[in-house]
């Protein structure tokens, strides 16, 4: 299997007796299992979105510090702030990719729930 196939292959977390079991397939035997998996993934997704907001705020703070160091011509501070800013932006970009993939997988699971039950998913 190539790296691209591993990234695309969805990983579903199912809660079974308070343990997380990871399966590579999106096959659920019952709507109850599927709805539990959707709720779990949705909670994880929302927590990731909250962390993204915090990360964006931190990036904005670092940009303010960088602009201030640039204005005051403090080159030694600019360098370290720029390194920190680049690493924060890299983490943010990786989290954006994860969030997009997670949202797509949640939507696919909701569609599967609709197919199984004939009802639209509602929390």
C-alpha positions in Angstrom: 0.0 0.0 0.0 1.3 3.4 -0.9 1.3 6.4 1.5 -1.4 8.1 -0.5 -3.7 5.1 -0.1 -3.0 5.0 3.6 -3.9 8.6 4.0 -7.2 8.3 2.0 -8.2 5.0 3.7 -10.7 6.1 6.4 -10.0 5.0 10.0 -13.1 4.7 12.1 -13.0 4.7 15.8 -15.6 2.5 17.5 -16.2 2.6 21.2 -16.5 -0.9 22.6 -16.5 -1.5 26.3 -14.7 1.8 27.0 -11.9 0.9 24.7 -11.1 2.5 21.4 -10.8 0.0 18.6 -9.5 1.3 15.3 -10.8 -0.4 12.1 -9.9 0.5 8.6 -13.3 -0.2 7.1 -16.5 1.8 7.1 -18.8 -1.2 7.6 -21.1 -1.2 10.6 -23.5 -3.9 11.5 -26.1 -1.7 13.1 -27.2 1.9 13.2 -26.4 2.1 16.9 -22.7 1.3 16.2 -22.7 3.9 13.4 -24.3 6.6 15.4 -21.8 6.0 18.3 -18.9 6.3 15.8 -20.4 9.5 14.3 -20.8 11.1 17.7 -17.3 10.2 18.7 -15.8 11.5 15.5 -17.9 14.7 15.7 -16.6 15.4 19.2 -13.0 14.9 18.1 -13.6 17.1 15.1 -15.1 19.9 17.2 -12.2 19.7 19.7 -9.8 20.0 16.7 -11.7 23.1 15.5 -11.4 24.7 18.9 -7.7 24.0 18.9 -7.4 25.5 15.4 -9.0 28.7 16.7 -6.5 28.8 19.6 -3.6 28.2 17.1 -4.8 31.0 14.9 -4.9 33.4 17.8 -1.3 32.3 18.8 -0.2 32.9 15.2 -1.7 36.4 15.2 0.1 37.2 18.5 3.4 36.0 17.0 2.8 38.2 13.9 2.3 41.2 16.1 5.5 40.4 17.9 7.3 40.0 14.6 6.0 43.3 13.2 7.0 45.1 16.4 10.5 43.6 16.2 10.7 44.5 12.5 9.6 48.1 13.2 12.2 48.4 16.0 14.9 46.8 13.8 15.6 44.0 16.3 17.0 41.4 13.9 17.9 38.8 16.5 14.3 38.7 17.8 12.9 38.7 14.3 14.7 35.5 13.5 13.5 33.5 16.5 10.0 34.8 16.1 9.9 33.9 12.4 11.1 30.4 13.2 8.3 30.0 15.8 5.8 31.5 13.4 6.8 29.1 10.6 6.4 26.1 12.8 3.0 27.2 14.1 1.8 27.8 10.5 3.0 24.3 9.6 1.0 22.7 12.4 -2.0 24.8 11.5 -1.8 23.6 7.8 -1.5 20.0 8.9 -4.5 20.4 11.2 -6.5 22.0 8.4 -5.8 19.0 6.2 -6.9 16.7 9.0 -10.1 18.7 9.7 -11.1 18.6 6.0 -10.5 14.8 5.9 -12.4 14.3 9.1 -15.4 16.4 7.9 -15.5 14.4 4.7 -15.5 11.1 6.6 -18.2 12.3 9.0 -20.4 13.3 6.1 -19.9 9.9 4.5 -20.8 8.2 7.8 -23.9 10.4 8.0 -24.9 9.4 4.5 -24.3 5.7 5.4 -26.6 6.2 8.4 -29.3 7.7 6.2 -29.0 4.7 3.8 -29.3 2.3 6.7 -32.2 3.8 8.5 -33.9 6.0 5.9 -33.7 8.9 8.4 -31.6 12.0 8.3 -28.8 12.2 10.9 -29.6 14.5 13.8 -27.6 14.8 17.0 
